[in-house]
Amino acid sequence: MSFVRSLGAVTLLAAATLTNIVNAAVGGSSVSSTILILAPEGDSAYSATSGFDAYGIPYQLVTVPQSGTTLPTLNSSAKAGNYGGILILSDVSYDYGGDYHSALTENQYTALYAYQVAFGARMVRLDTYPDSTSGTAAVVASDGSEGCCADNVEQLMSFTNITGFPTARLVSGATVSTKNLYHYPAKITDSKTTWKIAQFATSGNFKSTSIAAVINNFSGREQMAFFIGFATEWSSTSNYLQHAYIHWITRGLFVGARKIYLGTQIDDMHLSTGLYYPQGRTYRVVPADISPHVAWTKSVNTRLPAGSNYFVEIGHNGNGDIINATNIGYNLANDPCIPVDAIYYDSPITSPDLEWIKPIGSGVDMWPQTPAQYSWSLACAQLDKLATWFMTPANRDAFAHMSHTFTHLNLNNATYDDAAKEIFFNQAWLKQLGLDAGKFSPAGLIPPAITGVHNGDVIKAWLDNGIKNVVGDNSRPVLMNPNNFHHLLHSTVAANGYAGLNIMPRWPTAIYYDCDTQACTTQEWTDTSAGTGKFADLLAFEKDVTTRYLFGLRHDPYMFHQANMRATGVSSYKVGSQTVYSLLQIWVETVIQEMTRLTLWPIMTLKHDDIAKLFLDREARDACKPNLVYTYAADGKKISGATVSTSNGNTCSVAVPVTFPGTASVSGGGSASRDSVGGEPLIMWATMSGQPVTFSLG
């Protein structure tokens, strides 16, 4: 329900008044949007910072040791606040000889509280114990205990009132797991200052529902408290819950943006794959496998929230087409295939390990000396029905397309000449079939088996042939940016043998490259990845892992392979109300149905080169260090304006996003473009050309 709710003398503001202030002490003030985060020593601070990093919201982390620390300067004058909100993790609490309490002093809390009132800043307390400081108390279970739960014991949690953070666009009543997140079921003891926003379900000795989170209004000092631990590094629940407090503490007004991108890239198209189980079998998809995915993709988009646009991206290996075409041509009276054979070579010498850096100029050519250029005719290429199917514009345009090299040669020990041929042969084949006329990424590449990324000769060959953006493999940390998950990795001579290549993060899944059936991928999951249970258990695992990444606003695409698109001769599987066949369909349905159960967020796909640009733009934007300053109206009753600036003279090579809880327009100098997708909050992309950009709020 949406409301302006009165609790005694306290007014709790609904969605339409997010930028209204409950006290007038802030009249005429300006406040930096930077979030002050106070966290204990150790690794736990990541759970407080990762969400703000994901959005691109500026914050300042202060790690408080057990011996205490000095607070940063909260305000630079009586009318200029330095922080738009304050987050305290785990009450920065330590064990002082059996007495657990905060490392912050009472005077420091008093200073924080006074700052909140003076500047309208909200406070969030994560992983806090329910007591009078949040208008609550711990619930005592039927066995006399407090707190829950033992390892792997479930007590479901759900939001019960989302009107305080409507721009988060979460679904009220949708439950999430609290397994292995220790928490304290609570009850409200001060109903005049406190209202429930989330609850725990019954579980074990907790026979009644209890409170999981509240919002307080203590005479104008606003606070949100969660009585559950946070672990965003492994918990999908923590990554989900954080959107509530991020949108509440910022009032839905912040530098940064929320976008959900789901990219599913299909490797090895046109090749034949040896299957893991049953052994001794191979599979190569046929048009009857691919066709159902066209109608299914349309169906997916009708069921996703407004503004969504999901599609599948395919990485092509042209030699797989030519192998099949030349095999057919052998038996024709007038064979159109010249040369009469596809490209064949002996198995290449493998590298000592995946991360081996090949010496420049070493290696032996594996490709035959002829042909030196791609020379098969269109008539030859069209002998293969799969290739012909993709040439129909309606079929082609149902997918995005990119290169996966011509033959799928392992490139770890490859020469420059072989690597170059792998690119320009495939480029010629893609053009011949017209695949480059659709949603195509000319600068993109899926390296075969993610090889060649430590081979300077290969990287030079890629760059010389227009390839700038390749995918990596997130199961190999060396292929990820070590400083920021939201940035690409840029190749260097020291680490990769050659500089200048963009390596984009990509997630592997438990839908394995060499599986076409549910039984196969379940068997491989069990044998190689310590998976336990049936196919449904594998899907539950994938759902938990993938939604953790999506709730964490990770834009990395996901790795699949051609055998995963088999839709003929396989058992159907029902996900929710949808009956589907291929492993890809089953995985996608599992993920998107969970996302739409819990959120109202549009889900979009960008083709490979566009995702690479998204990463590059994010990196450039972060280097500009944008920040937002709120301006309060003279009467102190609302935020009337906001100004975005950057640290380098208010210039930035890319636009800076500012998210608003309602309408907004540029009121000062500068310009900004509007981004309004479905029911999502308005984003204004500000052009930073030497001066701050100021917005008026509607």
N, C-alpha and C positions, 0 to 999 in steps of 0.2 A: 504494500500500500504506500502511496505517496501522501505526505501530510506535513503540516506545520503543527507540531505536537507541543502542547503546553504541559509541563510538569511543575506544578506550583508556580514559582516565579521564573522558571527556566524555560526558554524556548529552544527547541531543536529544529534546525532548518532543513527543509526538504530540497528536492532536486532543483527546483526553479530558483532557489536562493543560495546556491553553493557559495557564491562570492560575497554574500552578505555576512556581516560580522555581528556577533552577539553582544559586543560592548562598543562604546563609542570612544574609548580611550585612544584609539589609533588614528583619530582624525588628522588628515593632512600628512600622514607619515608615508614613507617609502620603505619597502622591505625586500631584501634580496631573497630569491626563491631557493637558495642553497639550503639543503637539508643537513642539519647537524646530527651526526650519528655518534652515540656514546656506546662503546662495546667493551667487554672484558678482553683481557689478553688471550691470545690463542687464535685458532682458525675460525672460531664461530662468527667473527665479524662478517665473513663472506655472506652469511644468510641475511644480514641486514643491508649489505651494499649491492648484492647481485641484481636485485630488482631495479634499483635506480640506475645501475649500469645498463641494464637491458633497455630501459626507456631512453637513456641518454640524459637523465636528470642530474644536475650538479649536486654534489654532496661533499661534506668534509667529515672524514672519519677521525675520531679521537679515541684512541685505545687507552682505557683507564686501568692502570695496574692496581694490584691489591693495596699498595701503599697510598693510592689516591693520586690525583693530578689537579692542575689548575685548569679551570674552564677557559675556553677561548673568549675573546671579547664578543659579547652578545650583540651589542649595539654601539655604533660609532657616534651617535648623538641621540638626543631625546626623540628625534623624528626620523632616524635612519637605523633600521634593524638589519642585522647581518644574516639572519636565518629565517627562512619561510616556515620551517617546522623542525621539530626535535624528535629523534627516535632513540629510545633507550633499550638496549638488548639485554635480556636476562637480569635487569636491574643492576647491571655491572656488579653482581653479587659474588662474594667469596666466602670461604670458610675461615672464620677467625676463631680458631680453637673450639669448634663445635657451635659457634654462633654465626649463622649465615646472615650477612647483611650487605648493603650496597657500599661500594668504595667511595661513592659520592657522599658528601657531608650534608647535614640538614640545611646548612646555610647555602650550599650549592643548589640543592633542590629548590629552596626559597627563591634564589636568584633566577633559576629557570622558570619557575611558575610566574614570577613577576614579569619576566620578559614576555611570556606567553600573553598575559593580559594586556601589557603595554603595546604589543605589536600584532595581536591577533594570530599568533603562531600556534599551531596545533601540536600536540605531543602524542606519539605512539609508543606504547610499551609492549614489547614482544617477549614471550616466555616469562611472564610475571606471575607471581603467586597472588591469588585472590584475597584481598584484605580491604581495610577501610580506605586505603589510598585509591581504590577503584570502585568504591561503593559496593563491595562484594565480600563474600566469605567462601571458604572451601566447603564443598558438600562432603559430609561423612557417609561413607558407604555402609551397607548393612553389616559388614564385618568390622566396622570401626575404623577402617583405613581412609586415608585421603590420597588422592592422586591415582592415575591409571596410565599405563597398564603394563603388564608383563610383556616380554618379547612376543611379537606376532599375535597379540590379543587385540581384537578389533573393537573400537567404539566409534561409530560413524559420527561425522561432524557435518553441519550444514549451516548456511546463512539463513537467518530467519527474517531479517529486515535489512534491505539493501538501499533504502532511501537516503541514507547519509552519504553514499558514494555511488550515485547512479551512473557516472561516466565510466566506472569500472565494468559495467554491463555484465554482471555475473547473474546466475540464475538462483533465485531464492528457493530453498528447500531441496536442492540437489546435493546429495551426500558425497563426501570424500572420506578416504581412509585416514585413520590416525595411527596405524600400526607403526610401532617403534618410534613414535613421537610422544614422549612422556608429557602428560598434561594433568591439569587440576580441574575437575568438574566444579562449577561454582554456582552460587545463588546470589541474588541481589539483596543487599541489606539496606540500601538507601535509594528508594524508588523516586525520590524527588530530583536526584542528580544523575541517575543511571538508567540506561535502557539497553536491552539485549539486542545484539546483532547476529549472534551465532550460537548454536547449541550443540551439545553432545547427546547422542542417542543413549538409550539404555544399554548396559553391558555388564554381565557378571553380577557383582554386588552393588552396582549402581542401578537401582530398580526403576528410577524415573529419569526423564530427560533433565539435563542440567545446562548451565550456561558456559559457553566456550569463549565468548568475547563480548565486550560492552563498549559503549560510548558514554563518556561522562561530560557533564557541564557543571563545573564548580564555579558558580558566580562569574561566568564568562570565560573561565579557563577550560578549554576543550581537550579531551583526552580519549584515546582509543586504547583498549587493553586486550591482549590475547593471552589466554591461560594455557598455552601450548607451546612446546619447543618448536623451533624452526631449523630446517636443515635443507636449504635449497640445493646443495651440492648433490643430494641423492633423492630427495622427496618431491614427487609431483604435487602432493598436497601443499607443501610449503610454497612451491612456485605458483600455485593457484591462489592461495590465500593472500599472498603479498599484493595482489592487484587491488584488494579492498583498502588496505592501509595506504598504499601509494596514492590512490585517487582521493582518499579522504584527507590525508595530510597536506596534499597540494591543492585541495579544493577543485581538482580537475583542471588546474591552470598550471602549466609547466613547460619548460623547454624540453623537447623530446617528443616521441610519438610511439604509439602502439600499432604495429602491423604484424599480421600473422601470414607467413608464407610457407606453404607446404609444397615442396618440390620432390617429385618422384621420377628419378632418372633411370631409364632402362638401358643397360649395357648389352653389347653382343648381338644386336639385331642383325639377322641374316646368317649368323653362325650357327653351328650345331653344337650342343653342349652335352658332354658326358655326364650322366646323372650319378648322384651319390648313392641313391637307393631306388629300386634294386640295381645293383651294380651290373655293368655290362650293357646298359641301355643308353641311348642318346635321344635328345629331343631338339627339334627345330620348329618354331612356331609356324603355323600356316595362316592364310588370311582368315579362316574361320575362327581362329583364336583371337585375332586382333579386332575383327569387326565388332564383337559384342562390347568392346571397350568404348566404342564411339557413342552408342546409345547410353551406356552406363555413365559416361562422363557428363552427358547432358542431364541425366537423372540426378547425379550428385549435385550439380549446380542448382537444380530446382529445390533441393532440400537444404542447402546451406543458407546461412543468413544473407540478407540483402547486401549486395556489394561484392559477393564472392565470385571468384573465377578460377576454378581448378582445372588443370589439364595435365596430361602425362607428357614427359619429354623423352625422346628416344635417341640413343647413341648408335649410329650406324657403322657397320664394317662392310664396305662395298665388296671386298673379296669374297664374302660369303654368298652374295648374289652371283658373282662371276663363277664361283665354283659350281653352283647348281646350274647356271646357264650353260656353261661349257660341257658339263656332264650330259645335259639334254641335247646340246648341239652335236655331240659325237654321233648320235643316232639319227640325225637328219640328213636327208639327201643333199640339201643345200645348207650347210652349217654356216650361220652368220657370224660365228665367233672367230675372230682373228686378233690375237693368237688363239690357238685352239685350247690352250690350258690357262687356268688361273695362275696366281702366284703361289708357288710352293718352294719350300726351303727346308733344310735340316733343322732340327731343334737347336736353338741358340745356346751358347755357353751361359749358364746361369751365374749370377753374381754371388759372392760369398754370403751376403745377407741383404735384407730389403733396403737398409740404409747405407749400403756401401757406396762410396763416391768414386766413380770411374775416372781414372786418369784421362785427361784430354788427349784425343788423338789415338787412343788405344781401341781395341776391338777389331772384329773381322766382319766384313760385309756378309750378310745372310741372303739377301735378295739375289735373284739371278741377274746377270748383266743386261739381259733384254727381257721384256721391253723397258726402255728408258723413260717412256711416257705412257700414260693411260691411253689405250688405243682401241678398246673393245667398242663395238658399235651399239647404238641404242637397241637395235634389233636383237642383238645378243643379250644385252642386259634384261630385256623384256621377256626372255624365255622363262625366267623364274617368276612364278605367280605372285610371290610375296612382294618382290620389287614392283611388279606391275600394279598391285593393289595400292601401294603407297603413291603411285603416280596420279591416281584420281584425286583432283584437288580437294573434294569433300573429305576423303580419307586422310590425305596429307594434313589438311588444316585442322583436323581434330586433335592433332598432336603438335608438340614442338620438336625440333630436330637439331642435331649436332653431330660432329664427327667423333668416332671412337677409334680412329686410324683405319687403314685399309685392310690389313690382314690380322691385326691384334698381336703383332710381334712383341715379345718381351723386350723392353727397351733399356733395361738396367746396364747391359753391356753392349748396346748397339752403337753403330757408327753414325756419323753425321749423314752420310748418303742414304742409309737405310731409313733413318728417322725422317728425313726430308721426303722420301718416296712415300712413306706411310701417310704423310699429310697431303702432298699434292695429288697423288693418285686418288685419294678419297675425295678431295675437293672436286676433282674432275667428274668423278662418278656421281656425287651428290648433285652437281649442276646438271649432269646429263639426265638424271631422273626428275629434275625440277624440284628437289627437296629444299634447295636453297631459296626458292620463291615463297616459301611459307614462313612460319614462325621459326626462324633459323638463327643460329649463333655462329657467325663466321669466325669470330676470334676465340671461340671456345673449343675445348677438347676434353674428353674423358680418356686419360691415358690407359692403355691396355693393362689391366690388373694393377693400376696405379704404379707403373714402372716408369723409369726414365727421369724421375724428379730429382735424382742425384747424379745425373749424367749431363755434364756441360755441353757435350756435342749434341745431344738430343735437344736440350733446351734451346741452344742456338738455332738448330734446325726448325724448331717450332716457331720461334720468334721471327726468323727469316721468312717463314711462310704464313705470317699473319696470325699465329696463335699466341694469345696473350694470357688467357684465363683457363687454367686447368683445374680439375678437382683433385683433392687429396683423399685421405682416408683417416677419419678421426680415431680409429683404433690404433693409429701410429702417431703418438703425440708430437713427434718431431715435424710432422706436416701441418701442425696448427700454430697459429700465432701465440707465442708464449706469454704475451703481455695482455692481450685482450681477445676474448672469444668472438667478439663482434667485428674483428678486423681480419683481412686476408693475411696469409703469409707471403712475403716477397722473397724470391730466391736470391741467394748471394753466392759469390764464388766459393767462399769458405764452406758453406753448408750444402750447396747444390751443384757446384761446378761452374755455374754461370749465373749472372745477375739479370734481374728485370722481368722475371716470370711471376704472375699472380697465381698462387695456389689457394683455391677456395676450399673451406672445410666441407666435408660430406660424411654423413652418418651411414655406417653399415647397419644391417638389420639381421634378425634371425630368420628372415626369408632368404635362404642361401642361393647363391648363383647357380648351383648345380641341382636344383630341385624344381619339379613341376607339379608336385602333389603335396597334400597335407601330410601324408605319412612320411614322405621323404624329408621335408624340412624339420618335422618333429624328431625324426631319427637322428638327423645331423645335429640338431640343437642338443639332444641328449648326449650324443657321443663326443662332441667337440666343445661344448660350452657349458657343461654341468647343468643343463636344463633338466627339470624333473616334471613329470606329468604328461598330459596329453596335448593335442593341438590347441585346445581351449586355454590351457595353461601358458603355452607359448604366446598366444594372442594377448592374454592378460599381462604377461611380462612386457610385450611390445607396446601395449597401450600405456602402461605405467611409464616406461622409459621415454616414449615419443612425446606424450603429453607433457612430461617434465621439460623437455626441450622447447616445446611450443609455448607452454606457459612462461618459460624463461625467455621468450622472444628470440630464440635462436633461429636464424634464417638459413642454416645449412640444409641443402637438399639431402635426399635419402637414396641409397644405392639399391637398385634392383637389376634383374637380368632377364633376357628374353624368355627363358624357360618359365619364369614366374608369371608370364602372361598366358600360359596354356589354359584355354577355357573349353576345350573339346576333350571328351573321353575322361573327364575327371569328375569327382563327386562335387555336388553343390554344397554350399555352406550358407547358413542363415545368420546374418548379423542384424540384430534388431528386427525390423520388418523387411529387410532386403535379402533376397536370395541371390547369391553370386557364385562364381566358379573359380576364377583364377586366384592364385595366391596374392597377386597385387591387389585385386579388387577386395579380397577379404581383409587385407591389412589396412587399406585406405578406409574402408567402411568402419572398421574397428576404431580407428583413430578419430575420424571426423565425427562419428556418432558420440564419442566421449566428449569431444570438444564442444559440440552443440548441445550436449546435455548440461554442460556446466557454464557455458558462456553464450553471448549473443554476437560474438566477433565474426566479421567476414573472414573467410579463408581464401587466400589468393595464391596463384602460381606465377612466377616470372620465369621467362626463358633464361638459359644459362648466362648469357652475356649481360642481361639486365640484372640478374642477381649479383654478378661480379661487380657491376657498377654500383649497386646498392651498398655492398661492402666497402668499396673504394670511397664512396661519398661519405659513409659513416666515419671512416678513418680521417678523411679530410676535415669533416665537421668537428670531430673530437679534438683535432689539433687546434682548431680555432677557439676552443674553450668558451662556448656560448653560455650566457647566463641571463636570467630574467629578473627584473625588479618590479614588484607590485607597487601601485600607487593607490592609496586609500582616499576616498572622498573626504571633503572637509568636515562632514558630520560624523565621519568614522563608521558609517553604517554599511559600507560596501567597498569592494575593490573596484575602482572606476577605470583603471588603465594598467597597462603593463608595457615595459620597454625591454627589448632584447638587444644585447650587445655582445661583442666578442673581445677577447683579451689582446688581439693583435690589431688595434686601431679600427675595430668594427668593420674589418674586411674578412671575407671568407670565400673560397673558390666554389663552394656549394651552398645551397639554400639551407637555412636553419629552421627546423620545425618548432612551432609553438602550438600546444594543444589548449583548447578553450572549452569550458563547460557549457557555453552557449554561443551567442553570436558575437562577432568581433569585426572590427574594421581598422585599417591603418589610419591613424589620426595625425601623425607627424610626418617627417620626411621618410623617404624610402618606399619600398614596395614589397608586396607579398602575394603569393598565389594561394587560392583556396583549395583545400582538399577535404571533401566531405563524401565519405563512402558509406552507403547504407545508413544505418542508425548510429554510426560511430561519431564521437565528438569531432567538432571542427578542428582541423589542423591548418594553420597559416604558415606557409613556407616563406620565410623572410629572406630577401636578397640583401646581403651585407656588403655595401659598396662604399664604406668609409664613414658611415654615420649610424647611430642606433636607430632601430625601427620601433616606433611607439604604436600601440594598439589601444583603441577605446573598446570597452566591454559593453555589450548590449544588455 
